């Protein structure tokens, strides 16, 4: 778990740099040279040329440019985690989950795993209300003859 936290922090820094240094500058250039980190609304009504100037003056601000860049970072991380989890689920075999394996039984006709409380198999539509015994083969020998007969129980 510790390795995952360290890798997550490194991945977060990587995404932060990707958004701040690679994705947002071309978007800002296309949108008339906008710097997203300096997009804010001053709540005291005064004009400040940059966000750092407003913070030095102690003005309360709504930093929607920072929020926009943080939203892009979140979407990239969310999409990356989605792809990783989706791939891990593809690699995992269906019978690997121990809780799922304990709550399943096998259909005696089509041999596929089904929920243990199922009364009809969803794969072959067999009614499973009664417990089926596996047929066994037994040998019976008659006292008066030497031949044996086979009979199913």
Phi and psi in degrees as GROMACS dihedral restraints (atoms count N, CA, C in turn):
[ dihedral_restraints ]
;  ai    aj    ak    al  type     phi  dphi    fc
    3     4     5     6     1   -62.8    20    10
    4     5     6     7     1   -38.1    20    10
    6     7     8     9     1   -64.5    20    10
    7     8     9    10     1   -39.0    20    10
    9    10    11    12     1   -63.7    20    10
   10    11    12    13     1   -38.3    20    10
   12    13    14    15     1   -67.5    20    10
   13    14    15    16     1   -43.0    20    10
   15    16    17    18     1   -63.9    20    10
   16    17    18    19     1   -44.5    20    10
   18    19    20    21     1   -66.0    20    10
   19    20    21    22     1   -35.9    20    10
   21    22    23    24     1   -64.2    20    10
   22    23    24    25     1   -40.7    20    10
   24    25    26    27     1   -65.8    20    10
   25    26    27    28     1   -42.2    20    10
   27    28    29    30     1   -65.2    20    10
   28    29    30    31     1   -39.9    20    10
   30    31    32    33     1   -65.5    20    10
   31    32    33    34     1   -38.0    20    10
   33    34    35    36     1   -63.4    20    10
   34    35    36    37     1   -42.5    20    10
   36    37    38    39     1   -64.0    20    10
   37    38    39    40     1   -38.5    20    10
   39    40    41    42     1   -62.7    20    10
   40    41    42    43     1   -46.6    20    10
   42    43    44    45     1   -65.3    20    10
   43    44    45    46     1   -38.3    20    10
   45    46    47    48     1   -59.5    20    10
   46    47    48    49     1   -45.8    20    10
   48    49    50    51     1   -67.5    20    10
   49    50    51    52     1   -39.7    20    10
   51    52    53    54     1   -59.4    20    10
   52    53    54    55     1   -46.0    20    10
   54    55    56    57     1   -71.0    20    10
   55    56    57    58     1   -48.1    20    10
   57    58    59    60     1   -69.5    20    10
   58    59    60    61     1   -37.9    20    10
   60    61    62    63     1  -101.7    20    10
   61    62    63    64     1   -22.5    20    10
   63    64    65    66     1  -117.2    20    10
   64    65    66    67     1   -44.5    20    10
   66    67    68    69     1   -83.2    20    10
   67    68    69    70     1   -50.3    20    10
   69    70    71    72     1   -71.5    20    10
   70    71    72    73     1   -35.2    20    10
   72    73    74    75     1   -59.6    20    10
   73    74    75    76     1   -44.4    20    10
   75    76    77    78     1   -65.8    20    10
   76    77    78    79     1   -35.2    20    10
   78    79    80    81     1   -64.7    20    10
   79    80    81    82     1   -42.3    20    10
   81    82    83    84     1   -64.0    20    10
   82    83    84    85     1   -36.1    20    10
   84    85    86    87     1   -67.1    20    10
   85    86    87    88     1   -40.7    20    10
   87    88    89    90     1   -66.7    20    10
   88    89    90    91     1   -36.6    20    10
   90    91    92    93     1   -93.5    20    10
   91    92    93    94     1    50.2    20    10
   93    94    95    96     1    62.4    20    10
   94    95    96    97     1    48.7    20    10
   96    97    98    99     1    55.1    20    10
   97    98    99   100     1    50.8    20    10
   99   100   101   102     1   -89.8    20    10
  100   101   102   103     1   133.1    20    10
  102   103   104   105     1   -99.8    20    10
  103   104   105   106     1   112.6    20    10
  105   106   107   108     1   -66.0    20    10
  106   107   108   109     1   -27.9    20    10
  108   109   110   111     1   -72.5    20    10
  109   110   111   112     1   -18.2    20    10
  111   112   113   114     1  -100.6    20    10
  112   113   114   115     1    13.7    20    10
  114   115   116   117     1   -90.3    20    10
  115   116   117   118     1   115.0    20    10
  117   118   119   120     1  -156.1    20    10
  118   119   120   121     1   165.4    20    10
  120   121   122   123     1  -121.0    20    10
  121   122   123   124     1   124.7    20    10
  123   124   125   126     1   -83.5    20    10
  124   125   126   127     1   127.6    20    10
  126   127   128   129     1   -85.2    20    10
  127   128   129   130     1   -10.9    20    10
  129   130   131   132     1   -92.3    20    10
  130   131   132   133     1    -2.3    20    10
  132   133   134   135     1    91.4    20    10
  133   134   135   136     1    -9.3    20    10
  135   136   137   138     1   -84.2    20    10
  136   137   138   139     1   156.8    20    10
  138   139   140   141     1   -96.4    20    10
  139   140   141   142     1   133.6    20    10
  141   142   143   144     1  -128.5    20    10
  142   143   144   145     1   135.3    20    10
  144   145   146   147     1   -68.8    20    10
  145   146   147   148     1   -26.7    20    10
  147   148   149   150     1  -144.2    20    10
  148   149   150   151     1   167.5    20    10
  150   151   152   153     1   -67.4    20    10
  151   152   153   154     1   -36.2    20    10
  153   154   155   156     1   -65.9    20    10
  154   155   156   157     1   -35.9    20    10
  156   157   158   159     1   -65.4    20    10
  157   158   159   160     1   -39.5    20    10
  159   160   161   162     1   -66.7    20    10
  160   161   162   163     1   -38.1    20    10
  162   163   164   165     1   -69.6    20    10
  163   164   165   166     1   -35.5    20    10
  165   166   167   168     1   -64.6    20    10
  166   167   168   169     1   -36.5    20    10
  168   169   170   171     1   -77.6    20    10
  169   170   171   172     1    -9.4    20    10
  171   172   173   174     1    78.9    20    10
  172   173   174   175     1    21.8    20    10
  174   175   176   177     1   -80.3    20    10
  175   176   177   178     1   143.0    20    10
  177   178   179   180     1   -78.1    20    10
  178   179   180   181     1   131.9    20    10
  180   181   182   183     1  -133.0    20    10
  181   182   183   184     1   154.4    20    10
  183   184   185   186     1  -105.2    20    10
  184   185   186   187     1   113.1    20    10
  186   187   188   189     1   -95.1    20    10
  187   188   189   190     1    76.1    20    10
  189   190   191   192     1   -74.1    20    10
  190   191   192   193     1   -22.9    20    10
  192   193   194   195     1   -69.1    20    10
  193   194   195   196     1   -42.2    20    10
  195   196   197   198     1   -65.8    20    10
  196   197   198   199     1   -39.5    20    10
  198   199   200   201     1   -62.3    20    10
  199   200   201   202     1   -40.2    20    10
  201   202   203   204     1   -62.5    20    10
  202   203   204   205     1   -45.5    20    10
  204   205   206   207     1   -68.5    20    10
  205   206   207   208     1   -35.8    20    10
  207   208   209   210     1   -66.6    20    10
  208   209   210   211     1   -36.3    20    10
  210   211   212   213     1   -64.7    20    10
  211   212   213   214     1   -40.6    20    10
  213   214   215   216     1   -64.3    20    10
  214   215   216   217     1   -42.4    20    10
  216   217   218   219     1   -59.1    20    10
  217   218   219   220     1   -45.5    20    10
  219   220   221   222     1   -61.2    20    10
  220   221   222   223     1   -44.3    20    10
  222   223   224   225     1   -63.4    20    10
  223   224   225   226     1   -38.3    20    10
  225   226   227   228     1   -66.4    20    10
  226   227   228   229     1   -45.2    20    10
  228   229   230   231     1   -64.8    20    10
  229   230   231   232     1   -43.1    20    10
  231   232   233   234     1   -60.4    20    10
  232   233   234   235     1   -45.5    20    10
  234   235   236   237     1   -65.3    20    10
  235   236   237   238     1   -38.9    20    10
  237   238   239   240     1   -64.6    20    10
  238   239   240   241     1   -45.2    20    10
  240   241   242   243     1   -64.6    20    10
  241   242   243   244     1   -39.3    20    10
  243   244   245   246     1   -58.5    20    10
  244   245   246   247     1   -45.6    20    10
  246   247   248   249     1   -64.0    20    10
  247   248   249   250     1   -40.2    20    10
  249   250   251   252     1   -65.9    20    10
  250   251   252   253     1   -46.6    20    10
  252   253   254   255     1   -64.7    20    10
  253   254   255   256     1   -39.9    20    10
  255   256   257   258     1   -62.1    20    10
  256   257   258   259     1   -40.9    20    10
  258   259   260   261     1   -68.7    20    10
  259   260   261   262     1   -40.1    20    10
  261   262   263   264     1   -62.8    20    10
  262   263   264   265     1   -37.2    20    10
  264   265   266   267     1   -68.2    20    10
  265   266   267   268     1   -30.8    20    10
  267   268   269   270     1   -69.1    20    10
  268   269   270   271     1   -36.5    20    10
  270   271   272   273     1   -74.1    20    10
  271   272   273   274     1   -29.0    20    10
  273   274   275   276     1   -72.5    20    10
  274   275   276   277     1   137.2    20    10
  276   277   278   279     1   -81.5    20    10
  277   278   279   280     1   150.6    20    10
  279   280   281   282     1   -62.3    20    10
  280   281   282   283     1   -31.6    20    10
  282   283   284   285     1   -91.3    20    10
  283   284   285   286     1    11.3    20    10
  285   286   287   288     1   -77.4    20    10
  286   287   288   289     1   -27.2    20    10
  288   289   290   291     1   -71.7    20    10
  289   290   291   292     1   118.3    20    10
  291   292   293   294     1   -66.1    20    10
  292   293   294   295     1   -35.3    20    10
  294   295   296   297     1   -68.1    20    10
  295   296   297   298     1   -40.1    20    10
  297   298   299   300     1   -65.1    20    10
  298   299   300   301     1   -37.8    20    10
  300   301   302   303     1   -67.8    20    10
  301   302   303   304     1   -33.4    20    10
  303   304   305   306     1   -74.7    20    10
  304   305   306   307     1   -24.6    20    10
  306   307   308   309     1  -100.8    20    10
  307   308   309   310     1    18.3    20    10
  309   310   311   312     1  -123.1    20    10
  310   311   312   313     1   154.3    20    10
  312   313   314   315     1  -132.1    20    10
  313   314   315   316     1   171.8    20    10
  315   316   317   318     1  -106.5    20    10
  316   317   318   319     1   135.0    20    10
  318   319   320   321     1   -68.1    20    10
  319   320   321   322     1   130.0    20    10
  321   322   323   324     1   -70.5    20    10
  322   323   324   325     1   -12.6    20    10
  324   325   326   327     1  -100.8    20    10
  325   326   327   328     1   -47.7    20    10
  327   328   329   330     1  -103.4    20    10
  328   329   330   331     1    -5.0    20    10
  330   331   332   333     1    61.0    20    10
  331   332   333   334     1    29.2    20    10
  333   334   335   336     1  -103.0    20    10
  334   335   336   337     1   148.6    20    10
  336   337   338   339     1   -71.3    20    10
  337   338   339   340     1   134.4    20    10
  339   340   341   342     1  -134.1    20    10
  340   341   342   343     1   161.6    20    10
  342   343   344   345     1   -59.6    20    10
  343   344   345   346     1   144.6    20    10
  345   346   347   348     1   -67.1    20    10
  346   347   348   349     1   -23.7    20    10
  348   349   350   351     1   -93.9    20    10
  349   350   351   352     1     5.8    20    10
  351   352   353   354     1   -70.1    20    10
  352   353   354   355     1   141.0    20    10
  354   355   356   357     1  -106.9    20    10
  355   356   357   358     1   -14.9    20    10
  357   358   359   360     1  -134.0    20    10
  358   359   360   361     1   131.3    20    10
  360   361   362   363     1   -69.5    20    10
  361   362   363   364     1   125.7    20    10
  363   364   365   366     1   -71.8    20    10
  364   365   366   367     1   -14.0    20    10
  366   367   368   369     1   -92.0    20    10
  367   368   369   370     1   -44.0    20    10
  369   370   371   372     1  -116.3    20    10
  370   371   372   373     1    -0.5    20    10
  372   373   374   375     1    63.6    20    10
  373   374   375   376     1    28.0    20    10
  375   376   377   378     1   -83.0    20    10
  376   377   378   379     1   139.1    20    10
  378   379   380   381     1   -76.1    20    10
  379   380   381   382     1   128.4    20    10
  381   382   383   384     1  -115.4    20    10
  382   383   384   385     1    23.8    20    10
  384   385   386   387     1   -65.0    20    10
  385   386   387   388     1   -38.6    20    10
  387   388   389   390     1   -95.9    20    10
  388   389   390   391     1   146.9    20    10
  390   391   392   393     1   -74.6    20    10
  391   392   393   394     1   126.8    20    10
  393   394   395   396     1   -94.8    20    10
  394   395   396   397     1   135.8    20    10
  396   397   398   399     1   -93.5    20    10
  397   398   399   400     1   144.8    20    10
  399   400   401   402     1   -72.3    20    10
  400   401   402   403     1   131.1    20    10
  402   403   404   405     1   -64.1    20    10
  403   404   405   406     1   137.3    20    10
  405   406   407   408     1  -116.7    20    10
  406   407   408   409     1   153.7    20    10
  408   409   410   411     1  -107.0    20    10
  409   410   411   412     1   127.9    20    10
  411   412   413   414     1  -128.6    20    10
  412   413   414   415     1   153.4    20    10
  414   415   416   417     1  -109.4    20    10
  415   416   417   418     1   128.1    20    10
  417   418   419   420     1  -118.5    20    10
  418   419   420   421     1   130.8    20    10
  420   421   422   423     1  -108.9    20    10
  421   422   423   424     1   130.6    20    10
  423   424   425   426     1   -81.2    20    10
  424   425   426   427     1   147.8    20    10
  426   427   428   429     1   -71.2    20    10
  427   428   429   430     1   -37.0    20    10
  429   430   431   432     1   -87.4    20    10
  430   431   432   433     1   -15.6    20    10
  432   433   434   435     1  -127.2    20    10
  433   434   435   436     1   160.4    20    10
  435   436   437   438     1   -92.3    20    10
  436   437   438   439     1    -5.1    20    10
  438   439   440   441     1   -85.0    20    10
  439   440   441   442     1   151.2    20    10
  441   442   443   444     1  -110.9    20    10
  442   443   444   445     1   151.7    20    10
  444   445   446   447     1  -122.2    20    10
  445   446   447   448     1   147.8    20    10
  447   448   449   450     1  -104.3    20    10
  448   449   450   451     1   132.3    20    10
  450   451   452   453     1  -138.5    20    10
  451   452   453   454     1   137.7    20    10
  453   454   455   456     1   -86.7    20    10
  454   455   456   457     1   143.7    20    10
